[in-house]
């Protein structure tokens, strides 16, 4: 998929701020610091379109990026950061859940997990939510450059086991540094976008 145009549109904090359009959306979900911004920049071929927050867990907005004037990347707030108060976390969860269940433009979700660590409780909950709601998704195991290639399969097996996921679950090993997995992510995006990927 050739990316000819990519622009940041808005950081939305309520449904009233979501862009009004019928174009498809592809959503990124994952823990704080899992590498969502790095994946966006790598896939879109931009260095600083998506920026990492200097305070993990403080970003509580949905960030909309318009791609090729035909579809959107939507970056969800990172979850699972310990310093977020429980009441704030509950509101946050409600906010994200409402977006995911009420937004018909969503064509699929990329669930990002850090390949170096077993999935967290929040990761498992997100995976189970996706299964329960029947939303098309793929799992992307980020930061593959942080461990040796010989360890990739073992870490992949740990992730699938912890999630209780079938062995044929689509899990893409990815590195924003080396570009490993970028082609596979692109292929999945094209499959979900259909004619909108042109």
Legacy VTK file of the C-alpha trace (Angstrom):
# vtk DataFile Version 3.0
C-alpha trace
ASCII
DATASET POLYDATA
POINTS 198 float
0.000 0.000 0.000
1.472 3.332 -1.050
1.019 6.180 1.425
0.853 9.450 -0.473
-0.733 11.586 2.245
-0.976 11.305 6.028
-2.093 14.024 8.400
-3.048 14.348 12.037
-6.660 15.542 12.361
-7.675 15.756 16.016
-7.144 14.484 19.555
-10.711 13.797 20.603
-11.874 13.610 24.209
-15.591 13.042 23.505
-17.793 11.607 20.726
-18.851 15.114 19.716
-15.278 15.710 18.546
-14.963 12.598 16.385
-14.647 13.442 12.683
-17.982 13.103 10.860
-17.464 10.867 7.829
-18.159 7.376 6.541
-14.563 6.441 5.712
-13.177 3.289 7.346
-11.140 3.385 10.531
-8.404 1.027 11.664
-7.709 1.182 15.375
-4.557 0.651 17.426
-4.887 -0.594 20.992
-2.253 -1.502 23.566
-0.537 -0.668 26.810
1.233 2.601 27.390
4.731 2.540 25.835
4.005 -0.542 23.697
4.992 1.318 20.529
1.753 2.452 18.881
3.202 5.781 17.746
6.305 4.052 16.387
4.167 1.620 14.402
2.095 4.450 12.935
5.189 6.354 11.869
6.837 3.258 10.369
3.797 2.078 8.426
3.060 5.567 7.114
6.684 6.351 6.320
6.724 9.443 8.526
9.236 10.263 11.254
7.206 12.331 13.696
3.567 12.255 12.620
2.605 10.360 15.768
4.441 11.466 18.878
5.048 9.552 22.074
3.822 11.183 25.255
6.551 12.199 27.692
4.265 11.016 30.502
3.101 7.438 29.937
-0.548 6.950 30.847
-1.327 10.661 30.615
-2.574 10.590 27.039
-6.341 10.147 27.329
-7.467 11.111 23.865
-8.329 9.283 20.662
-5.915 10.500 18.005
-7.266 10.493 14.448
-4.913 10.370 11.431
-6.342 10.756 7.913
-4.539 8.600 5.355
-4.599 9.054 1.571
-7.815 11.069 1.937
-9.660 7.750 2.179
-9.254 6.109 5.636
-8.197 6.764 9.217
-5.777 5.369 11.746
-7.203 5.855 15.241
-4.766 5.593 18.139
-6.487 4.686 21.409
-5.129 5.857 24.759
-2.620 3.413 26.205
-3.986 1.288 29.035
-2.481 -0.357 32.082
-0.319 2.441 33.447
-0.089 1.973 37.227
-0.110 5.655 38.207
-3.561 6.301 36.738
-6.135 6.565 39.539
-8.846 3.897 39.648
-11.750 6.308 39.112
-9.957 7.899 36.154
-9.217 4.465 34.731
-12.910 3.500 34.968
-13.981 6.609 33.051
-11.231 5.989 30.529
-12.393 2.402 30.026
-15.997 3.540 29.548
-14.868 6.145 27.000
-12.902 3.621 24.942
-15.601 0.961 25.167
-18.234 3.397 23.890
-16.082 4.343 20.910
-15.367 0.721 19.989
-19.002 -0.396 20.246
-20.718 2.670 18.745
-18.457 3.457 15.794
-19.644 1.659 12.610
-16.632 2.911 10.624
-14.276 0.543 12.451
-12.956 -2.138 10.072
-10.458 -3.763 12.376
-8.190 -3.416 15.391
-4.466 -3.944 15.800
-3.709 -5.186 19.311
-0.109 -4.334 20.136
1.817 -6.376 22.700
5.458 -6.084 23.761
7.115 -9.307 22.555
9.512 -9.257 25.521
6.810 -9.759 28.149
3.837 -12.084 28.656
0.495 -10.332 28.068
-0.727 -8.346 31.065
-4.150 -8.687 32.676
-5.293 -5.701 30.619
-3.930 -7.252 27.418
-5.880 -10.449 28.097
-9.035 -8.456 28.830
-8.653 -6.535 25.556
-8.131 -9.751 23.598
-11.186 -11.356 25.219
-13.240 -8.231 24.472
-12.294 -8.434 20.778
-13.242 -12.112 20.620
-16.526 -11.476 22.422
-17.540 -8.616 20.119
-16.407 -10.324 16.927
-14.321 -7.396 15.697
-11.664 -8.372 13.127
-8.201 -7.966 14.619
-4.585 -8.957 14.399
-1.948 -9.058 17.102
1.329 -7.238 16.555
4.213 -8.163 18.863
6.368 -5.026 18.971
10.021 -4.342 19.840
11.319 -7.512 18.197
14.708 -5.831 17.818
15.089 -5.917 21.611
15.514 -9.703 21.680
17.413 -12.103 19.430
15.679 -13.581 16.388
16.215 -17.035 17.847
13.921 -16.151 20.768
11.018 -14.854 18.665
9.103 -18.117 18.350
9.362 -18.889 22.068
8.054 -15.440 22.990
5.293 -15.747 20.389
4.255 -19.086 21.919
4.169 -17.518 25.400
1.883 -14.734 24.162
-0.566 -17.114 22.485
-0.578 -19.414 25.513
-1.266 -16.568 27.954
-4.129 -15.303 25.779
-5.496 -18.852 25.358
-5.445 -18.057 21.634
-5.615 -20.716 18.901
-2.226 -21.489 17.317
-3.440 -20.112 13.955
-4.149 -16.668 15.460
-2.579 -13.950 13.314
0.390 -12.635 15.299
2.879 -10.432 13.456
6.360 -9.976 14.907
7.266 -6.329 14.373
10.110 -3.877 14.859
9.816 -0.180 14.097
13.611 -0.018 14.153
14.387 -2.704 11.573
11.095 -2.800 9.691
10.528 -6.483 10.419
6.821 -7.251 10.062
5.919 -3.983 8.318
4.943 -5.749 5.090
2.684 -8.156 6.984
0.979 -5.299 8.828
0.470 -3.506 5.512
-1.045 -6.620 3.974
-3.509 -6.932 6.850
-4.456 -3.259 6.544
-5.061 -3.636 2.814
-7.241 -6.665 3.441
-9.402 -4.733 5.883
-9.601 -1.599 3.732
-10.396 -3.198 0.395
-10.816 -0.526 -2.296
-10.019 2.230 0.212
-6.368 1.113 0.262
-5.825 2.254 -3.334
LINES 1 199
198 0 1 2 3 4 5 6 7 8 9 10 11 12 13 14 15 16 17 18 19 20 21 22 23 24 25 26 27 28 29 30 31 32 33 34 35 36 37 38 39 40 41 42 43 44 45 46 47 48 49 50 51 52 53 54 55 56 57 58 59 60 61 62 63 64 65 66 67 68 69 70 71 72 73 74 75 76 77 78 79 80 81 82 83 84 85 86 87 88 89 90 91 92 93 94 95 96 97 98 99 100 101 102 103 104 105 106 107 108 109 110 111 112 113 114 115 116 117 118 119 120 121 122 123 124 125 126 127 128 129 130 131 132 133 134 135 136 137 138 139 140 141 142 143 144 145 146 147 148 149 150 151 152 153 154 155 156 157 158 159 160 161 162 163 164 165 166 167 168 169 170 171 172 173 174 175 176 177 178 179 180 181 182 183 184 185 186 187 188 189 190 191 192 193 194 195 196 197
